[in-house]
Amino acid sequence: MRHLISPLDLSLDETNQLLDLASRIIDDPEAFAHKCEGKQLATLFFEPSTRTRLSFESAMLSLGGKVLGFSSASSSSASKGETVADTIRVVSSYVDIIAMRHPNDGAPVVAADHSAVPIINAGDGGHHHPTQTLTDLLTIRRLKGKLDHLTIGFCGDLKYGRTVHSLIKAMCRYEGTRFVLISPDELKVPDYVRDDLTATGYAFQEVKSLEDAMGQLDVLYMTRIQKERFADEAEYLRLKDSYILDGAKMALGKKDMIVLHPLPRVNEIATEVDDDPRAAYFQQVWFGKRVRMALILKLLGLESGFGPGEKPALPQPRHDLKCDNPRCISLAEPTLPQTFFPTEEPGVFRCKYCDHLHKL
Ligand code: CP
């Protein structure tokens, strides 16, 4: 059984096979219309969503399967104090596959530890959003014709933007990627993402000016400032208008650049940009459903390609450290054992759930 918790749970070859399958689905959707007959998907959304939940549901229905689930924590027994582990033990006895979103970083790691069926991480706090990444990869591949040798600019909230963290991890595996990370100092990528970039040796710059960066970008990935993740509302108000992409800034970009955004947007892309042929964020939504159809088929073993997966031997964990990420599931559910694995850097440990680094 395979899960998709982080983008690197799929090998590069498996990722590319998945994108190929999504393209086959786009070319001939009828050929897949009955593939999931008799199968059920649960969508467990402890946090709001429009695209991810509905695209998963639409994907399963278009494959001939059925869906059930909930769209908020308040309508589930989480509101009575039920843990993620118990919820998953129960739901995985009803369905064949689960897509879940949770406000706490690392909650899907707990789910995968307790599930009898494949778990898909549909977004965990400010951590990862691997199916948005599959959507982004398919969009880039279809519109740019390749995934290697691209300069990609990430702009906005790179600290809390889970789609950014996941896409950076995924793009590190394509040759010749150059990253331009555009944000205010307060919203730079977390250390664990920067450390991954440094470790892979990929070229990256951290800059503040979108205007200065525009001319070099093949892909501009705009993001919303994630109001719901700020502990201090005053800081959100100070930073919320940091970047607004408008027609004047688009004029500084390459003619064949594409603009992506995971959506929802607030005001960081002016609506005047929607008519620019380089604005690809609504096409991106369309690709999202098709790549989720491909993922469901692969995880259910209804299309060949996913083997047992690599299970690297894990080093001895430490349980005597405490995660200092306030959104980590291990703090929200204190019965979970604190668990850290050593990194290659002496004295630096990585939380099993949320990846935050603990430096001794
Ligand atoms: N891109 C994305 O995750 O959108 P939703 O929050 O609407 O699911």
Residues whose N, C-alpha, C, O or C-beta is under 5 A from the ligand:
A	BS01	CP	P48 S49 T50 R51 T52 R53 P262 L263 P264
